Amino acid sequence: MDPQHIEVVNWTRDTRFQVIDTGLDPLRVDRQVLKVSRDGDRFIDVPGHAPGWTIVGARSGNTSSHPKPPKPRAVNGALLERARAVCPKDASYEPVEYVCRDGRCLLLLSGFKPEPDGPPEEATWTLDGRVRGPLCSIVVQGKKLTLLSAADDGSSVEVLPASYRFWGGMAVRGGFVPVIEFSRTQPGYMVLADTAGVVVDGSQPYPVRFGPSAEDALALAPTVQAFTQAHITWGLERWKDAADLSFAWRLARVEDSLVLQVEVNDERVVPHGTGTGVHSDHLELTLWQERGWSGPRPEKRKLGVLFGAGGEVEVRDWTEKANVMLPFLQGTWRERPQGYEVTLVLPWADLGLTNPVTRVGFVMAVSDADARGKQETLMEQLGGLNLWSEYPPTILEYSGDFFHSMN
């Protein structure tokens, strides 16, 4: 950082032990600033903190309390026969639990059969409080039965007060870990983290929340922050610290439009004057619709967001070498004591996105130009947007979206 200070940034994604998808990015950024002692023999830890953001939504309340799960129902012979016909044929399945609420039911079955000559611990359905598999999970809606392939990897299931937690084997030392979690209080839904008031370091994935208005939707949206050298993609030698350039953003959906709100810390704000706008403070947004590995190659759309007089925002199409005005994309900006804020409304039909829109690739970049005529630093994040119809998503929508993105 300077002759007396160094900055150590660890940027990690723990996929070995944080197996369950909580709906939020498991990325972690740890920043430590060290100062050289006067005698030069050691480093002294300097307290450092992330910037304080003003656009962060209201902090979520206590999420540890859950509604009581519905009481299990008896599985009649006709339903059990139909369920066994849907389950894999490699075992004879018996019901573990069957619960219903709001017209959607979840039926869990186990095909575990103890070996007659096996050890004593193999003679029971349960192992460490978990029901053994093979497992079969079915959503029941009226007369329709849908097999949930999302739990295929589960070798046992733990029945918790508010959820079913499926456990499966992994390569690390042959251990077993939780791999997926379904709700008991909302049968047929995933169990994901609350997003209101949450601040995260990454956006892969990022759950786009819905609301009747931009204010309501953004209040539910998680805030993604970038404030370290790990986020600098160009001009690192000219970046000083988080006060020089850092940013946080939230994204939400209102009807068929995306609403983006960005807060930027910038010691000197340089609005757009003349020319292309590259050498003034601006945002660069790149979006593309993800269609899975077997689908056609996605077409990327890059937008340049420039800051004009009177709080007006000018959006230009910067795809490849284009520089075309896009007057149908609306937005505002305003200066604040430590930088500026931007709000954009982006109808996805005008962005080239086609229904159904479920997954969108997304790059959010902020460009800093402390002097007119010179772009100095670029800070960005790469992410993926999940546009589920509700949150938490149903297991069917979640698993369908997941396999759509993987195949």
DRENTORNU-717027 format. One record per residue (C-alpha): residue in three letters; y, z, x negated. Coordinates in steps of 0.25 Angstrom, whole numbers, plus 5000, padded with zeros to 4 digits. Example, Ala and Ser with C-alpha at 12.3 -4.5 7.8 and 13.67 -1.06 7.14 Angstrom:
2
+-----+------+------+------+
!   r !   py !   pz !   px !
+-----+------+------+------+
! ala ! 4982 ! 5031 ! 4951 !
! ser ! 4996 ! 5029 ! 4945 !
+-----+------+------+------+
END
This chain:
407
+-----+------+------+------+
!   r !   py !   pz !   px !
+-----+------+------+------+
! met ! 5000 ! 5000 ! 5000 !
! asp ! 5009 ! 5003 ! 4988 !
! pro ! 5007 ! 5009 ! 4974 !
! gln ! 5005 ! 5023 ! 4980 !
! his ! 4997 ! 5021 ! 4993 !
! ile ! 4984 ! 5013 ! 4996 !
! glu ! 4979 ! 5010 ! 5010 !
! val ! 4964 ! 5010 ! 5013 !
! val ! 4960 ! 5004 ! 5026 !
! asn ! 4945 ! 5004 ! 5031 !
! trp ! 4942 ! 4994 ! 5042 !
! thr ! 4928 ! 4996 ! 5048 !
! arg ! 4920 ! 4992 ! 5060 !
! asp ! 4908 ! 5002 ! 5061 !
! thr ! 4898 ! 4993 ! 5068 !
! arg ! 4886 ! 5001 ! 5063 !
! phe ! 4888 ! 5014 ! 5071 !
! gln ! 4898 ! 5010 ! 5081 !
! val ! 4889 ! 5001 ! 5089 !
! ile ! 4893 ! 5003 ! 5103 !
! asp ! 4904 ! 4994 ! 5108 !
! thr ! 4915 ! 5003 ! 5113 !
! gly ! 4924 ! 4992 ! 5117 !
! leu ! 4934 ! 4994 ! 5106 !
! asp ! 4934 ! 4989 ! 5091 !
! pro ! 4926 ! 4999 ! 5082 !
! leu ! 4935 ! 4994 ! 5070 !
! arg ! 4941 ! 5006 ! 5062 !
! val ! 4953 ! 5005 ! 5053 !
! asp ! 4955 ! 5017 ! 5044 !
! arg ! 4967 ! 5017 ! 5035 !
! gln ! 4970 ! 5027 ! 5024 !
! val ! 4982 ! 5028 ! 5015 !
! leu ! 4981 ! 5034 ! 5001 !
! lys ! 4992 ! 5038 ! 4992 !
! val ! 4990 ! 5039 ! 4977 !
! ser ! 4993 ! 5053 ! 4971 !
! arg ! 5004 ! 5055 ! 4961 !
! asp ! 4994 ! 5057 ! 4950 !
! gly ! 4987 ! 5044 ! 4954 !
! asp ! 4973 ! 5051 ! 4954 !
! arg ! 4971 ! 5051 ! 4969 !
! phe ! 4974 ! 5046 ! 4983 !
! ile ! 4981 ! 5054 ! 4994 !
! asp ! 4978 ! 5051 ! 5008 !
! val ! 4990 ! 5047 ! 5016 !
! pro ! 4990 ! 5050 ! 5031 !
! gly ! 4991 ! 5036 ! 5038 !
! his ! 4990 ! 5033 ! 5053 !
! ala ! 4989 ! 5021 ! 5062 !
! pro ! 5002 ! 5016 ! 5068 !
! gly ! 5006 ! 5023 ! 5082 !
! trp ! 5006 ! 5012 ! 5093 !
! thr ! 5015 ! 5013 ! 5105 !
! ile ! 5007 ! 5002 ! 5113 !
! val ! 4994 ! 5010 ! 5114 !
! gly ! 4990 ! 5013 ! 5128 !
! ala ! 4988 ! 5027 ! 5134 !
! arg ! 4978 ! 5034 ! 5127 !
! ser ! 4965 ! 5035 ! 5135 !
! gly ! 4961 ! 5048 ! 5141 !
! asn ! 4947 ! 5056 ! 5139 !
! thr ! 4936 ! 5045 ! 5140 !
! ser ! 4925 ! 5055 ! 5138 !
! ser ! 4924 ! 5058 ! 5153 !
! his ! 4916 ! 5048 ! 5161 !
! pro ! 4913 ! 5047 ! 5176 !
! lys ! 4899 ! 5052 ! 5179 !
! pro ! 4888 ! 5041 ! 5178 !
! pro ! 4882 ! 5038 ! 5191 !
! lys ! 4869 ! 5044 ! 5195 !
! pro ! 4857 ! 5036 ! 5191 !
! arg ! 4850 ! 5029 ! 5203 !
! ala ! 4835 ! 5027 ! 5205 !
! val ! 4829 ! 5014 ! 5201 !
! asn ! 4821 ! 5008 ! 5213 !
! gly ! 4809 ! 5000 ! 5210 !
! ala ! 4815 ! 4987 ! 5214 !
! leu ! 4827 ! 4988 ! 5205 !
! leu ! 4818 ! 4993 ! 5193 !
! glu ! 4808 ! 4981 ! 5195 !
! arg ! 4820 ! 4971 ! 5195 !
! ala ! 4826 ! 4979 ! 5182 !
! arg ! 4813 ! 4978 ! 5175 !
! ala ! 4813 ! 4963 ! 5178 !
! val ! 4826 ! 4962 ! 5171 !
! cys ! 4823 ! 4970 ! 5159 !
! pro ! 4816 ! 4965 ! 5147 !
! lys ! 4801 ! 4964 ! 5148 !
! asp ! 4797 ! 4971 ! 5136 !
! ala ! 4796 ! 4985 ! 5143 !
! ser ! 4794 ! 4992 ! 5156 !
! tyr ! 4808 ! 4998 ! 5160 !
! glu ! 4810 ! 5011 ! 5167 !
! pro ! 4824 ! 5015 ! 5172 !
! val ! 4832 ! 5025 ! 5164 !
! glu ! 4845 ! 5025 ! 5173 !
! tyr ! 4851 ! 5018 ! 5184 !
! val ! 4866 ! 5020 ! 5188 !
! cys ! 4875 ! 5013 ! 5197 !
! arg ! 4890 ! 5013 ! 5200 !
! asp ! 4900 ! 5003 ! 5206 !
! gly ! 4889 ! 4993 ! 5209 !
! arg ! 4884 ! 4992 ! 5195 !
! cys ! 4871 ! 4999 ! 5190 !
! leu ! 4865 ! 5001 ! 5177 !
! leu ! 4850 ! 5002 ! 5176 !
! leu ! 4844 ! 5007 ! 5162 !
! leu ! 4829 ! 5005 ! 5160 !
! ser ! 4820 ! 5009 ! 5148 !
! gly ! 4807 ! 5002 ! 5143 !
! phe ! 4803 ! 5013 ! 5134 !
! lys ! 4788 ! 5016 ! 5134 !
! pro ! 4783 ! 5027 ! 5125 !
! glu ! 4771 ! 5023 ! 5116 !
! pro ! 4759 ! 5031 ! 5120 !
! asp ! 4756 ! 5035 ! 5105 !
! gly ! 4770 ! 5036 ! 5100 !
! pro ! 4777 ! 5048 ! 5095 !
! pro ! 4782 ! 5059 ! 5105 !
! glu ! 4797 ! 5054 ! 5104 !
! glu ! 4792 ! 5040 ! 5109 !
! ala ! 4786 ! 5046 ! 5121 !
! thr ! 4800 ! 5048 ! 5129 !
! trp ! 4810 ! 5039 ! 5134 !
! thr ! 4821 ! 5046 ! 5127 !
! leu ! 4825 ! 5046 ! 5112 !
! asp ! 4836 ! 5055 ! 5108 !
! gly ! 4841 ! 5056 ! 5122 !
! arg ! 4841 ! 5041 ! 5123 !
! val ! 4832 ! 5033 ! 5133 !
! arg ! 4823 ! 5023 ! 5124 !
! gly ! 4822 ! 5008 ! 5126 !
! pro ! 4820 ! 4997 ! 5128 !
! leu ! 4831 ! 4998 ! 5138 !
! cys ! 4835 ! 4989 ! 5149 !
! ser ! 4849 ! 4990 ! 5156 !
! ile ! 4852 ! 4983 ! 5169 !
! val ! 4865 ! 4982 ! 5177 !
! val ! 4862 ! 4982 ! 5192 !
! gln ! 4872 ! 4976 ! 5201 !
! gly ! 4867 ! 4975 ! 5215 !
! lys ! 4854 ! 4966 ! 5214 !
! lys ! 4858 ! 4960 ! 5201 !
! leu ! 4852 ! 4966 ! 5188 !
! thr ! 4858 ! 4962 ! 5174 !
! leu ! 4851 ! 4966 ! 5161 !
! leu ! 4860 ! 4972 ! 5151 !
! ser ! 4857 ! 4965 ! 5137 !
! ala ! 4868 ! 4974 ! 5131 !
! ala ! 4858 ! 4985 ! 5129 !
! asp ! 4847 ! 4977 ! 5123 !
! asp ! 4849 ! 4984 ! 5109 !
! gly ! 4848 ! 4998 ! 5115 !
! ser ! 4835 ! 5005 ! 5111 !
! ser ! 4838 ! 5018 ! 5119 !
! val ! 4849 ! 5022 ! 5129 !
! glu ! 4857 ! 5035 ! 5129 !
! val ! 4861 ! 5040 ! 5143 !
! leu ! 4875 ! 5046 ! 5142 !
! pro ! 4884 ! 5052 ! 5153 !
! ala ! 4892 ! 5040 ! 5154 !
! ser ! 4884 ! 5029 ! 5147 !
! tyr ! 4871 ! 5023 ! 5142 !
! arg ! 4871 ! 5022 ! 5127 !
! phe ! 4861 ! 5012 ! 5121 !
! trp ! 4856 ! 5014 ! 5107 !
! gly ! 4850 ! 5004 ! 5098 !
! gly ! 4845 ! 5003 ! 5084 !
! met ! 4853 ! 4998 ! 5072 !
! ala ! 4850 ! 4993 ! 5058 !
! val ! 4858 ! 5005 ! 5051 !
! arg ! 4847 ! 5014 ! 5047 !
! gly ! 4839 ! 5011 ! 5059 !
! gly ! 4847 ! 5020 ! 5068 !
! phe ! 4850 ! 5019 ! 5083 !
! val ! 4864 ! 5018 ! 5088 !
! pro ! 4871 ! 5016 ! 5102 !
! val ! 4873 ! 5001 ! 5104 !
! ile ! 4879 ! 5000 ! 5118 !
! glu ! 4883 ! 5009 ! 5130 !
! phe ! 4884 ! 5007 ! 5145 !
! ser ! 4891 ! 5015 ! 5155 !
! arg ! 4884 ! 5025 ! 5165 !
! thr ! 4897 ! 5028 ! 5172 !
! gln ! 4899 ! 5013 ! 5174 !
! pro ! 4885 ! 5007 ! 5175 !
! gly ! 4886 ! 4993 ! 5169 !
! tyr ! 4898 ! 4995 ! 5160 !
! met ! 4899 ! 4997 ! 5145 !
! val ! 4904 ! 5010 ! 5139 !
! leu ! 4917 ! 5006 ! 5131 !
! ala ! 4928 ! 5015 ! 5125 !
! asp ! 4941 ! 5017 ! 5133 !
! thr ! 4952 ! 5008 ! 5128 !
! ala ! 4965 ! 5014 ! 5133 !
! gly ! 4973 ! 5020 ! 5122 !
! val ! 4963 ! 5016 ! 5111 !
! val ! 4968 ! 5011 ! 5097 !
! val ! 4958 ! 5003 ! 5089 !
! asp ! 4959 ! 4996 ! 5075 !
! gly ! 4952 ! 4983 ! 5080 !
! ser ! 4950 ! 4973 ! 5091 !
! gln ! 4936 ! 4969 ! 5090 !
! pro ! 4933 ! 4970 ! 5102 !
! tyr ! 4945 ! 4973 ! 5110 !
! pro ! 4943 ! 4976 ! 5125 !
! val ! 4954 ! 4969 ! 5133 !
! arg ! 4958 ! 4978 ! 5145 !
! phe ! 4962 ! 4973 ! 5159 !
! gly ! 4973 ! 4978 ! 5167 !
! pro ! 4982 ! 4974 ! 5179 !
! ser ! 4994 ! 4974 ! 5170 !
! ala ! 4997 ! 4973 ! 5155 !
! glu ! 5001 ! 4988 ! 5155 !
! asp ! 4988 ! 4992 ! 5161 !
! ala ! 4979 ! 4984 ! 5153 !
! leu ! 4986 ! 4987 ! 5140 !
! ala ! 4985 ! 5002 ! 5143 !
! leu ! 4970 ! 5000 ! 5143 !
! ala ! 4969 ! 4992 ! 5130 !
! pro ! 4966 ! 4997 ! 5116 !
! thr ! 4976 ! 4996 ! 5105 !
! val ! 4972 ! 4989 ! 5092 !
! gln ! 4980 ! 4992 ! 5080 !
! ala ! 4981 ! 4986 ! 5066 !
! phe ! 4989 ! 4993 ! 5056 !
! thr ! 4982 ! 4992 ! 5042 !
! gln ! 4980 ! 4982 ! 5031 !
! ala ! 4966 ! 4979 ! 5037 !
! his ! 4973 ! 4972 ! 5048 !
! ile ! 4982 ! 4963 ! 5039 !
! thr ! 4977 ! 4949 ! 5038 !
! trp ! 4988 ! 4943 ! 5030 !
! gly ! 5000 ! 4948 ! 5021 !
! leu ! 4994 ! 4961 ! 5017 !
! glu ! 5002 ! 4962 ! 5005 !
! arg ! 5015 ! 4962 ! 5014 !
! trp ! 5010 ! 4973 ! 5024 !
! lys ! 5015 ! 4987 ! 5021 !
! asp ! 5009 ! 4996 ! 5032 !
! ala ! 5007 ! 4998 ! 5047 !
! ala ! 5022 ! 4999 ! 5049 !
! asp ! 5024 ! 4986 ! 5042 !
! leu ! 5014 ! 4979 ! 5052 !
! ser ! 5004 ! 4985 ! 5061 !
! phe ! 5001 ! 4982 ! 5076 !
! ala ! 4993 ! 4986 ! 5088 !
! trp ! 4989 ! 4978 ! 5101 !
! arg ! 4983 ! 4979 ! 5114 !
! leu ! 4977 ! 4968 ! 5123 !
! ala ! 4974 ! 4968 ! 5138 !
! arg ! 4971 ! 4959 ! 5149 !
! val ! 4979 ! 4957 ! 5162 !
! glu ! 4973 ! 4946 ! 5171 !
! asp ! 4970 ! 4934 ! 5162 !
! ser ! 4980 ! 4938 ! 5152 !
! leu ! 4979 ! 4946 ! 5139 !
! val ! 4991 ! 4956 ! 5136 !
! leu ! 4993 ! 4959 ! 5122 !
! gln ! 5002 ! 4971 ! 5117 !
! val ! 5005 ! 4972 ! 5102 !
! glu ! 5013 ! 4983 ! 5094 !
! val ! 5017 ! 4979 ! 5080 !
! asn ! 5022 ! 4989 ! 5069 !
! asp ! 5032 ! 4981 ! 5061 !
! glu ! 5043 ! 4986 ! 5052 !
! arg ! 5051 ! 4973 ! 5054 !
! val ! 5050 ! 4964 ! 5066 !
! val ! 5053 ! 4950 ! 5064 !
! pro ! 5053 ! 4942 ! 5077 !
! his ! 5052 ! 4927 ! 5078 !
! gly ! 5064 ! 4918 ! 5074 !
! thr ! 5061 ! 4904 ! 5072 !
! gly ! 5049 ! 4896 ! 5067 !
! thr ! 5034 ! 4897 ! 5069 !
! gly ! 5035 ! 4913 ! 5070 !
! val ! 5024 ! 4915 ! 5060 !
! his ! 5035 ! 4922 ! 5051 !
! ser ! 5040 ! 4932 ! 5061 !
! asp ! 5033 ! 4944 ! 5067 !
! his ! 5022 ! 4939 ! 5077 !
! leu ! 5009 ! 4940 ! 5083 !
! glu ! 4997 ! 4931 ! 5081 !
! leu ! 4986 ! 4931 ! 5092 !
! thr ! 4973 ! 4923 ! 5090 !
! leu ! 4963 ! 4922 ! 5102 !
! trp ! 4950 ! 4915 ! 5105 !
! gln ! 4940 ! 4916 ! 5116 !
! glu ! 4926 ! 4921 ! 5111 !
! arg ! 4915 ! 4913 ! 5117 !
! gly ! 4903 ! 4918 ! 5109 !
! trp ! 4896 ! 4913 ! 5096 !
! ser ! 4890 ! 4901 ! 5103 !
! gly ! 4902 ! 4897 ! 5111 !
! pro ! 4913 ! 4887 ! 5106 !
! arg ! 4922 ! 4891 ! 5095 !
! pro ! 4934 ! 4898 ! 5101 !
! glu ! 4948 ! 4892 ! 5100 !
! lys ! 4958 ! 4902 ! 5094 !
! arg ! 4972 ! 4903 ! 5100 !
! lys ! 4983 ! 4909 ! 5090 !
! leu ! 4996 ! 4914 ! 5096 !
! gly ! 5008 ! 4917 ! 5088 !
! val ! 5017 ! 4928 ! 5095 !
! leu ! 5032 ! 4928 ! 5091 !
! phe ! 5043 ! 4938 ! 5094 !
! gly ! 5056 ! 4931 ! 5100 !
! ala ! 5069 ! 4937 ! 5104 !
! gly ! 5070 ! 4946 ! 5116 !
! gly ! 5056 ! 4951 ! 5116 !
! glu ! 5050 ! 4937 ! 5119 !
! val ! 5037 ! 4933 ! 5113 !
! glu ! 5034 ! 4919 ! 5109 !
! val ! 5019 ! 4915 ! 5108 !
! arg ! 5015 ! 4903 ! 5101 !
! asp ! 5001 ! 4896 ! 5099 !
! trp ! 4998 ! 4896 ! 5084 !
! thr ! 4984 ! 4891 ! 5086 !
! glu ! 4981 ! 4883 ! 5073 !
! lys ! 4994 ! 4877 ! 5069 !
! ala ! 5000 ! 4877 ! 5083 !
! asn ! 5014 ! 4883 ! 5086 !
! val ! 5015 ! 4881 ! 5101 !
! met ! 5023 ! 4890 ! 5110 !
! leu ! 5015 ! 4897 ! 5121 !
! pro ! 5026 ! 4902 ! 5132 !
! phe ! 5015 ! 4906 ! 5142 !
! leu ! 5011 ! 4918 ! 5133 !
! gln ! 5021 ! 4929 ! 5136 !
! gly ! 5025 ! 4941 ! 5128 !
! thr ! 5035 ! 4951 ! 5124 !
! trp ! 5039 ! 4959 ! 5111 !
! arg ! 5048 ! 4970 ! 5107 !
! glu ! 5052 ! 4977 ! 5095 !
! arg ! 5049 ! 4992 ! 5093 !
! pro ! 5053 ! 5002 ! 5082 !
! gln ! 5041 ! 4999 ! 5073 !
! gly ! 5039 ! 4984 ! 5077 !
! tyr ! 5036 ! 4977 ! 5090 !
! glu ! 5027 ! 4975 ! 5102 !
! val ! 5022 ! 4963 ! 5109 !
! thr ! 5016 ! 4960 ! 5122 !
! leu ! 5009 ! 4947 ! 5126 !
! val ! 5002 ! 4941 ! 5138 !
! leu ! 4992 ! 4931 ! 5135 !
! pro ! 4985 ! 4924 ! 5147 !
! trp ! 4972 ! 4919 ! 5141 !
! ala ! 4972 ! 4906 ! 5148 !
! asp ! 4984 ! 4902 ! 5140 !
! leu ! 4977 ! 4907 ! 5128 !
! gly ! 4965 ! 4897 ! 5130 !
! leu ! 4955 ! 4908 ! 5134 !
! thr ! 4946 ! 4904 ! 5146 !
! asn ! 4939 ! 4913 ! 5156 !
! pro ! 4930 ! 4921 ! 5155 !
! val ! 4938 ! 4928 ! 5144 !
! thr ! 4929 ! 4939 ! 5138 !
! arg ! 4931 ! 4939 ! 5123 !
! val ! 4943 ! 4934 ! 5115 !
! gly ! 4945 ! 4934 ! 5100 !
! phe ! 4958 ! 4940 ! 5096 !
! val ! 4967 ! 4941 ! 5083 !
! met ! 4980 ! 4949 ! 5084 !
! ala ! 4989 ! 4947 ! 5072 !
! val ! 5003 ! 4952 ! 5069 !
! ser ! 5012 ! 4945 ! 5059 !
! asp ! 5023 ! 4953 ! 5052 !
! ala ! 5035 ! 4946 ! 5046 !
! asp ! 5045 ! 4956 ! 5040 !
! ala ! 5054 ! 4945 ! 5036 !
! arg ! 5057 ! 4932 ! 5044 !
! gly ! 5050 ! 4920 ! 5038 !
! lys ! 5038 ! 4927 ! 5032 !
! gln ! 5025 ! 4932 ! 5038 !
! glu ! 5021 ! 4944 ! 5030 !
! thr ! 5009 ! 4951 ! 5037 !
! leu ! 4998 ! 4948 ! 5047 !
! met ! 4990 ! 4959 ! 5053 !
! glu ! 4979 ! 4956 ! 5063 !
! gln ! 4966 ! 4960 ! 5071 !
! leu ! 4955 ! 4951 ! 5075 !
! gly ! 4948 ! 4956 ! 5088 !
! gly ! 4940 ! 4952 ! 5101 !
! leu ! 4945 ! 4954 ! 5115 !
! asn ! 4935 ! 4958 ! 5126 !
! leu ! 4940 ! 4954 ! 5139 !
! trp ! 4930 ! 4961 ! 5149 !
! ser ! 4933 ! 4961 ! 5163 !
! glu ! 4933 ! 4977 ! 5164 !
! tyr ! 4932 ! 4988 ! 5154 !
! pro ! 4923 ! 4993 ! 5150 !
! pro ! 4915 ! 4980 ! 5153 !
! thr ! 4902 ! 4979 ! 5161 !
! ile ! 4890 ! 4978 ! 5152 !
! leu ! 4888 ! 4964 ! 5157 !
! glu ! 4902 ! 4960 ! 5153 !
! tyr ! 4901 ! 4967 ! 5140 !
! ser ! 4887 ! 4962 ! 5136 !
! gly ! 4890 ! 4948 ! 5141 !
! asp ! 4903 ! 4947 ! 5133 !
! phe ! 4896 ! 4953 ! 5121 !
! phe ! 4885 ! 4943 ! 5121 !
! his ! 4895 ! 4932 ! 5124 !
! ser ! 4902 ! 4935 ! 5112 !
! met ! 4890 ! 4936 ! 5103 !
! asn ! 4882 ! 4923 ! 5108 !
+-----+------+------+------+
END
